[in-house]
Amino acid sequence: MRRCRQTRIYVYTHGMKIVKVRRVGNSNVLSIPREFESSGYAPGSTVLVEGMADGELRLLPTARVRERIQDVAVRLVSERAEALEILANHDQDADSPT
């Protein structure tokens, strides 16, 4: 007789909710559960909706957009420091015909 050993798989679901996309007028609407109000998703607040390459949507309260832009800028400057230095040191007058 063969015994099957059951393995328990725990799924991290804290902070996750399944909601339906609804049509309101000419728009698709998602309702955000109340428990997310403390994260900046209160009635009347505005959000940035960012479409990702894999089809995901990322929501960001607009109050945090400046922080997001600064994070992206810091990352880009660190990744492209050499190119930015070349551009900063480029003398446009030296290359222009006289």
Biopython code that builds the backbone (N, CA, C, O; Angstrom):
import numpy as np
from Bio.PDB.StructureBuilder import StructureBuilder

atoms = [
    (1, "MET", "N", (0.828, -1.172, 0.000)),
    (1, "MET", "CA", (0.000, 0.000, 0.000)),
    (1, "MET", "C", (0.883, 1.249, 0.000)),
    (1, "MET", "O", (1.800, 1.383, 0.810)),
    (2, "ARG", "N", (0.590, 2.129, -0.900)),
    (2, "ARG", "CA", (1.366, 3.355, -1.034)),
    (2, "ARG", "C", (0.761, 4.468, -0.195)),
    (2, "ARG", "O", (-0.456, 4.654, -0.195)),
    (3, "ARG", "N", (1.585, 5.195, 0.506)),
    (3, "ARG", "CA", (1.102, 6.308, 1.316)),
    (3, "ARG", "C", (1.454, 7.613, 0.619)),
    (3, "ARG", "O", (2.598, 7.827, 0.221)),
    (4, "CYS", "N", (0.500, 8.447, 0.481)),
    (4, "CYS", "CA", (0.731, 9.773, -0.088)),
    (4, "CYS", "C", (1.054, 10.732, 1.042)),
    (4, "CYS", "O", (0.325, 10.847, 2.028)),
    (5, "ARG", "N", (2.146, 11.398, 0.864)),
    (5, "ARG", "CA", (2.532, 12.394, 1.856)),
    (5, "ARG", "C", (2.028, 13.751, 1.391)),
    (5, "ARG", "O", (2.358, 14.195, 0.291)),
    (6, "GLN", "N", (1.254, 14.391, 2.197)),
    (6, "GLN", "CA", (0.716, 15.690, 1.830)),
    (6, "GLN", "C", (1.711, 16.777, 2.191)),
    (6, "GLN", "O", (2.272, 16.800, 3.286)),
    (7, "THR", "N", (1.909, 17.658, 1.258)),
    (7, "THR", "CA", (2.768, 18.807, 1.494)),
    (7, "THR", "C", (1.880, 20.029, 1.582)),
    (7, "THR", "O", (1.009, 20.234, 0.736)),
    (8, "ARG", "N", (2.090, 20.820, 2.576)),
    (8, "ARG", "CA", (1.306, 22.038, 2.721)),
    (8, "ARG", "C", (2.026, 23.183, 2.017)),
    (8, "ARG", "O", (3.220, 23.413, 2.209)),
    (9, "ILE", "N", (1.280, 23.866, 1.224)),
    (9, "ILE", "CA", (1.826, 25.013, 0.525)),
    (9, "ILE", "C", (1.126, 26.256, 1.076)),
    (9, "ILE", "O", (-0.093, 26.395, 0.978)),
    (10, "TYR", "N", (1.919, 27.150, 1.654)),
    (10, "TYR", "CA", (1.378, 28.379, 2.198)),
    (10, "TYR", "C", (1.587, 29.491, 1.176)),
    (10, "TYR", "O", (2.692, 29.689, 0.671)),
    (11, "VAL", "N", (0.538, 30.194, 0.888)),
    (11, "VAL", "CA", (0.583, 31.265, -0.096)),
    (11, "VAL", "C", (0.494, 32.591, 0.642)),
    (11, "VAL", "O", (-0.355, 32.773, 1.516)),
    (12, "TYR", "N", (1.374, 33.508, 0.284)),
    (12, "TYR", "CA", (1.365, 34.820, 0.890)),
    (12, "TYR", "C", (0.247, 35.635, 0.259)),
    (12, "TYR", "O", (0.306, 35.959, -0.927)),
    (13, "THR", "N", (-0.752, 35.961, 1.029)),
    (13, "THR", "CA", (-1.886, 36.708, 0.496)),
    (13, "THR", "C", (-2.176, 37.966, 1.295)),
    (13, "THR", "O", (-3.169, 38.643, 1.025)),
    (14, "HIS", "N", (-1.350, 38.297, 2.258)),
    (14, "HIS", "CA", (-1.572, 39.505, 3.053)),
    (14, "HIS", "C", (-1.510, 40.724, 2.136)),
    (14, "HIS", "O", (-0.555, 40.887, 1.377)),
    (15, "GLY", "N", (-2.524, 41.572, 2.209)),
    (15, "GLY", "CA", (-2.538, 42.772, 1.388)),
    (15, "GLY", "C", (-3.017, 42.536, -0.034)),
    (15, "GLY", "O", (-2.892, 43.422, -0.879)),
    (16, "MET", "N", (-3.551, 41.380, -0.309)),
    (16, "MET", "CA", (-4.048, 41.083, -1.648)),
    (16, "MET", "C", (-5.552, 40.901, -1.595)),
    (16, "MET", "O", (-6.084, 40.291, -0.667)),
    (17, "LYS", "N", (-6.222, 41.427, -2.583)),
    (17, "LYS", "CA", (-7.660, 41.253, -2.714)),
    (17, "LYS", "C", (-7.981, 41.054, -4.184)),
    (17, "LYS", "O", (-7.319, 41.625, -5.051)),
    (18, "ILE", "N", (-8.977, 40.260, -4.465)),
    (18, "ILE", "CA", (-9.442, 40.080, -5.835)),
    (18, "ILE", "C", (-10.652, 40.986, -6.021)),
    (18, "ILE", "O", (-11.617, 40.922, -5.260)),
    (19, "VAL", "N", (-10.585, 41.825, -7.040)),
    (19, "VAL", "CA", (-11.693, 42.727, -7.365)),
    (19, "VAL", "C", (-12.023, 42.561, -8.835)),
    (19, "VAL", "O", (-11.207, 42.068, -9.613)),
    (20, "LYS", "N", (-13.229, 42.978, -9.212)),
    (20, "LYS", "CA", (-13.657, 42.871, -10.608)),
    (20, "LYS", "C", (-13.487, 44.204, -11.311)),
    (20, "LYS", "O", (-13.616, 45.266, -10.702)),
    (21, "VAL", "N", (-13.200, 44.132, -12.587)),
    (21, "VAL", "CA", (-13.182, 45.313, -13.435)),
    (21, "VAL", "C", (-14.621, 45.552, -13.870)),
    (21, "VAL", "O", (-15.279, 44.645, -14.381)),
    (22, "ARG", "N", (-15.114, 46.787, -13.663)),
    (22, "ARG", "CA", (-16.475, 47.126, -14.043)),
    (22, "ARG", "C", (-16.444, 48.239, -15.086)),
    (22, "ARG", "O", (-15.481, 49.001, -15.169)),
    (23, "ARG", "N", (-17.494, 48.323, -15.867)),
    (23, "ARG", "CA", (-17.634, 49.385, -16.860)),
    (23, "ARG", "C", (-18.498, 50.478, -16.251)),
    (23, "ARG", "O", (-19.610, 50.218, -15.791)),
    (24, "VAL", "N", (-17.977, 51.709, -16.251)),
    (24, "VAL", "CA", (-18.733, 52.878, -15.823)),
    (24, "VAL", "C", (-18.572, 53.909, -16.926)),
    (24, "VAL", "O", (-17.487, 54.462, -17.103)),
    (25, "GLY", "N", (-19.618, 54.171, -17.656)),
    (25, "GLY", "CA", (-19.532, 55.069, -18.805)),
    (25, "GLY", "C", (-18.611, 54.457, -19.847)),
    (25, "GLY", "O", (-18.817, 53.320, -20.271)),
    (26, "ASN", "N", (-17.599, 55.205, -20.261)),
    (26, "ASN", "CA", (-16.623, 54.709, -21.236)),
    (26, "ASN", "C", (-15.339, 54.226, -20.587)),
    (26, "ASN", "O", (-14.341, 54.019, -21.277)),
    (27, "SER", "N", (-15.346, 54.043, -19.276)),
    (27, "SER", "CA", (-14.131, 53.661, -18.553)),
    (27, "SER", "C", (-14.287, 52.310, -17.877)),
    (27, "SER", "O", (-15.397, 51.875, -17.568)),
    (28, "ASN", "N", (-13.169, 51.662, -17.657)),
    (28, "ASN", "CA", (-13.124, 50.467, -16.817)),
    (28, "ASN", "C", (-12.715, 50.919, -15.426)),
    (28, "ASN", "O", (-11.811, 51.742, -15.281)),
    (29, "VAL", "N", (-13.371, 50.390, -14.403)),
    (29, "VAL", "CA", (-13.174, 50.845, -13.035)),
    (29, "VAL", "C", (-12.832, 49.661, -12.137)),
    (29, "VAL", "O", (-13.418, 48.585, -12.255)),
    (30, "LEU", "N", (-11.873, 49.878, -11.240)),
    (30, "LEU", "CA", (-11.552, 48.920, -10.184)),
    (30, "LEU", "C", (-11.936, 49.548, -8.862)),
    (30, "LEU", "O", (-11.648, 50.722, -8.631)),
    (31, "SER", "N", (-12.573, 48.799, -7.999)),
    (31, "SER", "CA", (-12.831, 49.311, -6.654)),
    (31, "SER", "C", (-11.677, 48.857, -5.767)),
    (31, "SER", "O", (-11.244, 47.706, -5.819)),
    (32, "ILE", "N", (-11.197, 49.784, -4.959)),
    (32, "ILE", "CA", (-10.072, 49.490, -4.063)),
    (32, "ILE", "C", (-10.644, 49.305, -2.658)),
    (32, "ILE", "O", (-11.302, 50.208, -2.142)),
    (33, "PRO", "N", (-10.408, 48.160, -2.035)),
    (33, "PRO", "CA", (-10.941, 47.902, -0.699)),
    (33, "PRO", "C", (-10.494, 48.965, 0.313)),
    (33, "PRO", "O", (-9.402, 49.522, 0.202)),
    (34, "ARG", "N", (-11.352, 49.235, 1.293)),
    (34, "ARG", "CA", (-11.098, 50.274, 2.294)),
    (34, "ARG", "C", (-9.798, 50.109, 3.052)),
    (34, "ARG", "O", (-9.198, 51.100, 3.468)),
    (35, "GLU", "N", (-9.358, 48.903, 3.236)),
    (35, "GLU", "CA", (-8.134, 48.710, 4.034)),
    (35, "GLU", "C", (-6.900, 49.336, 3.389)),
    (35, "GLU", "O", (-5.855, 49.431, 4.033)),
    (36, "PHE", "N", (-7.002, 49.765, 2.131)),
    (36, "PHE", "CA", (-5.881, 50.411, 1.460)),
    (36, "PHE", "C", (-5.906, 51.937, 1.593)),
    (36, "PHE", "O", (-5.018, 52.617, 1.076)),
    (37, "GLU", "N", (-6.915, 52.478, 2.280)),
    (37, "GLU", "CA", (-7.004, 53.926, 2.454)),
    (37, "GLU", "C", (-5.782, 54.496, 3.161)),
    (37, "GLU", "O", (-5.311, 55.575, 2.803)),
    (38, "SER", "N", (-5.270, 53.801, 4.141)),
    (38, "SER", "CA", (-4.114, 54.306, 4.890)),
    (38, "SER", "C", (-2.847, 54.331, 4.046)),
    (38, "SER", "O", (-1.861, 54.957, 4.437)),
    (39, "SER", "N", (-2.854, 53.665, 2.899)),
    (39, "SER", "CA", (-1.696, 53.674, 1.994)),
    (39, "SER", "C", (-1.802, 54.760, 0.935)),
    (39, "SER", "O", (-0.977, 54.823, 0.024)),
    (40, "GLY", "N", (-2.824, 55.622, 1.052)),
    (40, "GLY", "CA", (-2.957, 56.725, 0.115)),
    (40, "GLY", "C", (-4.043, 56.546, -0.923)),
    (40, "GLY", "O", (-4.117, 57.315, -1.881)),
    (41, "TYR", "N", (-4.887, 55.546, -0.747)),
    (41, "TYR", "CA", (-5.954, 55.275, -1.712)),
    (41, "TYR", "C", (-7.317, 55.606, -1.118)),
    (41, "TYR", "O", (-8.243, 54.797, -1.177)),
    (42, "ALA", "N", (-7.431, 56.800, -0.546)),
    (42, "ALA", "CA", (-8.683, 57.256, 0.070)),
    (42, "ALA", "C", (-9.585, 57.864, -0.997)),
    (42, "ALA", "O", (-9.107, 58.263, -2.059)),
    (43, "PRO", "N", (-10.888, 57.939, -0.725)),
    (43, "PRO", "CA", (-11.798, 58.570, -1.689)),
    (43, "PRO", "C", (-11.334, 59.986, -2.032)),
    (43, "PRO", "O", (-10.978, 60.763, -1.145)),
    (44, "GLY", "N", (-11.342, 60.308, -3.306)),
    (44, "GLY", "CA", (-10.931, 61.624, -3.770)),
    (44, "GLY", "C", (-9.450, 61.763, -4.057)),
    (44, "GLY", "O", (-9.032, 62.747, -4.667)),
    (45, "SER", "N", (-8.643, 60.796, -3.629)),
    (45, "SER", "CA", (-7.204, 60.877, -3.904)),
    (45, "SER", "C", (-6.952, 60.503, -5.365)),
    (45, "SER", "O", (-7.772, 59.836, -5.997)),
    (46, "THR", "N", (-5.820, 60.937, -5.883)),
    (46, "THR", "CA", (-5.460, 60.613, -7.264)),
    (46, "THR", "C", (-4.318, 59.613, -7.262)),
    (46, "THR", "O", (-3.496, 59.585, -6.346)),
    (47, "VAL", "N", (-4.281, 58.794, -8.304)),
    (47, "VAL", "CA", (-3.242, 57.783, -8.418)),
    (47, "VAL", "C", (-2.637, 57.820, -9.814)),
    (47, "VAL", "O", (-3.290, 58.218, -10.779)),
    (48, "LEU", "N", (-1.402, 57.407, -9.904)),
    (48, "LEU", "CA", (-0.723, 57.211, -11.175)),
    (48, "LEU", "C", (-0.900, 55.742, -11.530)),
    (48, "LEU", "O", (-0.621, 54.870, -10.707)),
    (49, "VAL", "N", (-1.358, 55.460, -12.734)),
    (49, "VAL", "CA", (-1.498, 54.083, -13.206)),
    (49, "VAL", "C", (-0.403, 53.850, -14.222)),
    (49, "VAL", "O", (-0.344, 54.522, -15.252)),
    (50, "GLU", "N", (0.464, 52.896, -13.931)),
    (50, "GLU", "CA", (1.610, 52.604, -14.793)),
    (50, "GLU", "C", (1.432, 51.208, -15.386)),
    (50, "GLU", "O", (1.334, 50.224, -14.652)),
    (51, "GLY", "N", (1.391, 51.127, -16.708)),
    (51, "GLY", "CA", (1.276, 49.843, -17.381)),
    (51, "GLY", "C", (2.660, 49.229, -17.550)),
    (51, "GLY", "O", (3.558, 49.867, -18.100)),
    (52, "MET", "N", (2.837, 48.017, -17.090)),
    (52, "MET", "CA", (4.119, 47.330, -17.167)),
    (52, "MET", "C", (4.174, 46.486, -18.447)),
    (52, "MET", "O", (3.138, 46.153, -19.021)),
    (53, "ALA", "N", (5.368, 46.151, -18.878)),
    (53, "ALA", "CA", (5.568, 45.394, -20.114)),
    (53, "ALA", "C", (4.876, 44.034, -20.080)),
    (53, "ALA", "O", (4.438, 43.534, -21.117)),
    (54, "ASP", "N", (4.775, 43.434, -18.895)),
    (54, "ASP", "CA", (4.164, 42.107, -18.790)),
    (54, "ASP", "C", (2.650, 42.150, -18.620)),
    (54, "ASP", "O", (2.026, 41.116, -18.382)),
    (55, "GLY", "N", (2.046, 43.350, -18.742)),
    (55, "GLY", "CA", (0.606, 43.475, -18.632)),
    (55, "GLY", "C", (0.114, 43.854, -17.253)),
    (55, "GLY", "O", (-1.077, 44.115, -17.079)),
    (56, "GLU", "N", (0.999, 43.891, -16.263)),
    (56, "GLU", "CA", (0.600, 44.309, -14.921)),
    (56, "GLU", "C", (0.305, 45.794, -14.914)),
    (56, "GLU", "O", (0.834, 46.551, -15.728)),
    (57, "LEU", "N", (-0.549, 46.204, -13.982)),
    (57, "LEU", "CA", (-0.777, 47.615, -13.721)),
    (57, "LEU", "C", (-0.214, 47.920, -12.343)),
    (57, "LEU", "O", (-0.444, 47.179, -11.388)),
    (58, "ARG", "N", (0.513, 49.000, -12.252)),
    (58, "ARG", "CA", (1.067, 49.425, -10.966)),
    (58, "ARG", "C", (0.375, 50.726, -10.590)),
    (58, "ARG", "O", (0.341, 51.665, -11.386)),
    (59, "LEU", "N", (-0.175, 50.789, -9.381)),
    (59, "LEU", "CA", (-0.828, 51.990, -8.873)),
    (59, "LEU", "C", (0.092, 52.669, -7.879)),
    (59, "LEU", "O", (0.723, 52.015, -7.049)),
    (60, "LEU", "N", (0.163, 53.995, -7.974)),
    (60, "LEU", "CA", (1.007, 54.764, -7.068)),
    (60, "LEU", "C", (0.274, 56.038, -6.716)),
    (60, "LEU", "O", (-0.102, 56.794, -7.612)),
    (61, "PRO", "N", (0.055, 56.305, -5.411)),
    (61, "PRO", "CA", (-0.577, 57.567, -5.049)),
    (61, "PRO", "C", (0.257, 58.728, -5.601)),
    (61, "PRO", "O", (1.484, 58.718, -5.500)),
    (62, "THR", "N", (-0.411, 59.719, -6.179)),
    (62, "THR", "CA", (0.336, 60.817, -6.799)),
    (62, "THR", "C", (1.192, 61.574, -5.787)),
    (62, "THR", "O", (2.159, 62.236, -6.166)),
    (63, "ALA", "N", (0.848, 61.483, -4.520)),
    (63, "ALA", "CA", (1.682, 62.108, -3.492)),
    (63, "ALA", "C", (3.087, 61.488, -3.476)),
    (63, "ALA", "O", (4.033, 62.116, -3.002)),
    (64, "ARG", "N", (3.224, 60.267, -3.988)),
    (64, "ARG", "CA", (4.526, 59.594, -3.999)),
    (64, "ARG", "C", (5.208, 59.630, -5.367)),
    (64, "ARG", "O", (6.263, 59.022, -5.548)),
    (65, "VAL", "N", (4.606, 60.343, -6.340)),
    (65, "VAL", "CA", (5.180, 60.383, -7.687)),
    (65, "VAL", "C", (6.555, 61.042, -7.677)),
    (65, "VAL", "O", (7.479, 60.543, -8.320)),
    (66, "ARG", "N", (6.709, 62.163, -6.952)),
    (66, "ARG", "CA", (8.013, 62.835, -6.883)),
    (66, "ARG", "C", (9.095, 61.878, -6.377)),
    (66, "ARG", "O", (10.199, 61.830, -6.920)),
    (67, "GLU", "N", (8.765, 61.122, -5.338)),
    (67, "GLU", "CA", (9.707, 60.134, -4.790)),
    (67, "GLU", "C", (10.076, 59.095, -5.846)),
    (67, "GLU", "O", (11.242, 58.717, -5.967)),
    (68, "ARG", "N", (9.094, 58.638, -6.603)),
    (68, "ARG", "CA", (9.321, 57.638, -7.663)),
    (68, "ARG", "C", (10.224, 58.200, -8.760)),
    (68, "ARG", "O", (11.135, 57.519, -9.231)),
    (69, "ILE", "N", (9.967, 59.452, -9.165)),
    (69, "ILE", "CA", (10.795, 60.081, -10.197)),
    (69, "ILE", "C", (12.228, 60.226, -9.712)),
    (69, "ILE", "O", (13.164, 59.976, -10.472)),
    (70, "GLN", "N", (12.411, 60.621, -8.469)),
    (70, "GLN", "CA", (13.764, 60.758, -7.921)),
    (70, "GLN", "C", (14.472, 59.409, -7.869)),
    (70, "GLN", "O", (15.663, 59.329, -8.169)),
    (71, "ASP", "N", (13.766, 58.356, -7.497)),
    (71, "ASP", "CA", (14.363, 57.016, -7.466)),
    (71, "ASP", "C", (14.829, 56.583, -8.854)),
    (71, "ASP", "O", (15.924, 56.045, -9.012)),
    (72, "VAL", "N", (13.983, 56.824, -9.856)),
    (72, "VAL", "CA", (14.342, 56.463, -11.230)),
    (72, "VAL", "C", (15.526, 57.289, -11.700)),
    (72, "VAL", "O", (16.428, 56.757, -12.346)),
    (73, "ALA", "N", (15.541, 58.587, -11.386)),
    (73, "ALA", "CA", (16.646, 59.459, -11.793)),
    (73, "ALA", "C", (17.963, 59.012, -11.171)),
    (73, "ALA", "O", (18.983, 58.967, -11.859)),
    (74, "VAL", "N", (17.959, 58.686, -9.900)),
    (74, "VAL", "CA", (19.174, 58.221, -9.228)),
    (74, "VAL", "C", (19.683, 56.945, -9.877)),
    (74, "VAL", "O", (20.885, 56.788, -10.092)),
    (75, "ARG", "N", (18.765, 56.028, -10.189)),
    (75, "ARG", "CA", (19.157, 54.766, -10.831)),
    (75, "ARG", "C", (19.761, 55.018, -12.201)),
    (75, "ARG", "O", (20.797, 54.445, -12.538)),
    (76, "LEU", "N", (19.119, 55.876, -12.999)),
    (76, "LEU", "CA", (19.622, 56.153, -14.344)),
    (76, "LEU", "C", (20.968, 56.855, -14.316)),
    (76, "LEU", "O", (21.851, 56.533, -15.111)),
    (77, "VAL", "N", (21.133, 57.805, -13.417)),
    (77, "VAL", "CA", (22.411, 58.511, -13.316)),
    (77, "VAL", "C", (23.517, 57.539, -12.920)),
    (77, "VAL", "O", (24.625, 57.613, -13.451)),
    (78, "SER", "N", (23.230, 56.634, -11.998)),
    (78, "SER", "CA", (24.267, 55.680, -11.590)),
    (78, "SER", "C", (24.594, 54.690, -12.705)),
    (78, "SER", "O", (25.747, 54.282, -12.846)),
    (79, "GLU", "N", (23.588, 54.297, -13.504)),
    (79, "GLU", "CA", (23.818, 53.353, -14.595)),
    (79, "GLU", "C", (24.504, 53.998, -15.794)),
    (79, "GLU", "O", (25.212, 53.318, -16.535)),
    (80, "ARG", "N", (24.307, 55.284, -15.993)),
    (80, "ARG", "CA", (24.830, 55.980, -17.176)),
    (80, "ARG", "C", (25.750, 57.132, -16.810)),
    (80, "ARG", "O", (25.799, 58.140, -17.516)),
    (81, "ALA", "N", (26.474, 56.989, -15.720)),
    (81, "ALA", "CA", (27.329, 58.069, -15.231)),
    (81, "ALA", "C", (28.371, 58.496, -16.265)),
    (81, "ALA", "O", (28.607, 59.692, -16.439)),
    (82, "GLU", "N", (28.989, 57.548, -16.944)),
    (82, "GLU", "CA", (30.026, 57.885, -17.929)),
    (82, "GLU", "C", (29.448, 58.692, -19.089)),
    (82, "GLU", "O", (30.038, 59.692, -19.498)),
    (83, "ALA", "N", (28.321, 58.276, -19.614)),
    (83, "ALA", "CA", (27.701, 58.989, -20.725)),
    (83, "ALA", "C", (27.279, 60.392, -20.307)),
    (83, "ALA", "O", (27.427, 61.341, -21.077)),
    (84, "LEU", "N", (26.756, 60.528, -19.098)),
    (84, "LEU", "CA", (26.355, 61.848, -18.617)),
    (84, "LEU", "C", (27.561, 62.759, -18.413)),
    (84, "LEU", "O", (27.482, 63.963, -18.657)),
    (85, "GLU", "N", (28.663, 62.190, -17.972)),
    (85, "GLU", "CA", (29.890, 62.981, -17.798)),
    (85, "GLU", "C", (30.413, 63.464, -19.151)),
    (85, "GLU", "O", (30.845, 64.610, -19.272)),
    (86, "ILE", "N", (30.379, 62.613, -20.153)),
    (86, "ILE", "CA", (30.813, 63.011, -21.503)),
    (86, "ILE", "C", (29.945, 64.158, -22.008)),
    (86, "ILE", "O", (30.459, 65.127, -22.565)),
    (87, "LEU", "N", (28.643, 64.052, -21.817)),
    (87, "LEU", "CA", (27.740, 65.123, -22.242)),
    (87, "LEU", "C", (28.002, 66.417, -21.475)),
    (87, "LEU", "O", (27.986, 67.499, -22.061)),
    (88, "ALA", "N", (28.238, 66.311, -20.190)),
    (88, "ALA", "CA", (28.483, 67.500, -19.370)),
    (88, "ALA", "C", (29.777, 68.192, -19.760)),
    (88, "ALA", "O", (29.869, 69.417, -19.681)),
    (89, "ASN", "N", (30.772, 67.432, -20.177)),
    (89, "ASN", "CA", (32.073, 68.006, -20.523)),
    (89, "ASN", "C", (32.184, 68.411, -21.992)),
    (89, "ASN", "O", (33.195, 68.976, -22.410)),
    (90, "HIS", "N", (31.161, 68.125, -22.757)),
    (90, "HIS", "CA", (31.195, 68.424, -24.186)),
    (90, "HIS", "C", (31.094, 69.928, -24.404)),
    (90, "HIS", "O", (30.196, 70.581, -23.874)),
    (91, "ASP", "N", (32.021, 70.471, -25.189)),
    (91, "ASP", "CA", (32.038, 71.901, -25.497)),
    (91, "ASP", "C", (31.401, 72.079, -26.870)),
    (91, "ASP", "O", (32.022, 71.780, -27.891)),
    (92, "GLN", "N", (30.168, 72.565, -26.895)),
    (92, "GLN", "CA", (29.449, 72.710, -28.154)),
    (92, "GLN", "C", (30.119, 73.702, -29.094)),
    (92, "GLN", "O", (30.060, 73.518, -30.310)),
    (93, "ASP", "N", (30.754, 74.748, -28.571)),
    (93, "ASP", "CA", (31.391, 75.771, -29.401)),
    (93, "ASP", "C", (32.606, 75.212, -30.134)),
    (93, "ASP", "O", (32.930, 75.703, -31.215)),
    (94, "ALA", "N", (33.288, 74.211, -29.595)),
    (94, "ALA", "CA", (34.485, 73.667, -30.226)),
    (94, "ALA", "C", (34.154, 72.935, -31.516)),
    (94, "ALA", "O", (34.974, 72.903, -32.433)),
    (95, "ASP", "N", (32.963, 72.343, -31.603)),
    (95, "ASP", "CA", (32.592, 71.551, -32.775)),
    (95, "ASP", "C", (31.847, 72.362, -33.843)),
    (95, "ASP", "O", (31.689, 71.890, -34.969)),
    (96, "SER", "N", (31.393, 73.559, -33.511)),
    (96, "SER", "CA", (30.590, 74.303, -34.483)),
    (96, "SER", "C", (31.498, 75.019, -35.495)),
    (96, "SER", "O", (32.545, 75.550, -35.122)),
    (97, "PRO", "N", (31.097, 75.030, -36.772)),
    (97, "PRO", "CA", (31.912, 75.703, -37.796)),
    (97, "PRO", "C", (31.880, 77.217, -37.592)),
    (97, "PRO", "O", (30.863, 77.776, -37.181)),
    (98, "THR", "N", (32.973, 77.857, -37.877)),
    (98, "THR", "CA", (33.041, 79.327, -37.716)),
    (98, "THR", "C", (32.979, 80.044, -39.013)),
    (98, "THR", "O", (33.024, 81.274, -39.042)),
]
sb = StructureBuilder()
sb.init_structure("model")
sb.init_model(0)
sb.init_chain("A")
sb.init_seg("    ")
for serial, (resi, resn, name, xyz) in enumerate(atoms, 1):
    if name == "N":
        sb.init_residue(resn, " ", resi, " ")
    sb.init_atom(name, np.array(xyz, "f"), 0.0, 1.0, " ", f" {name:<3s}", serial, name[0])
structure = sb.get_structure()
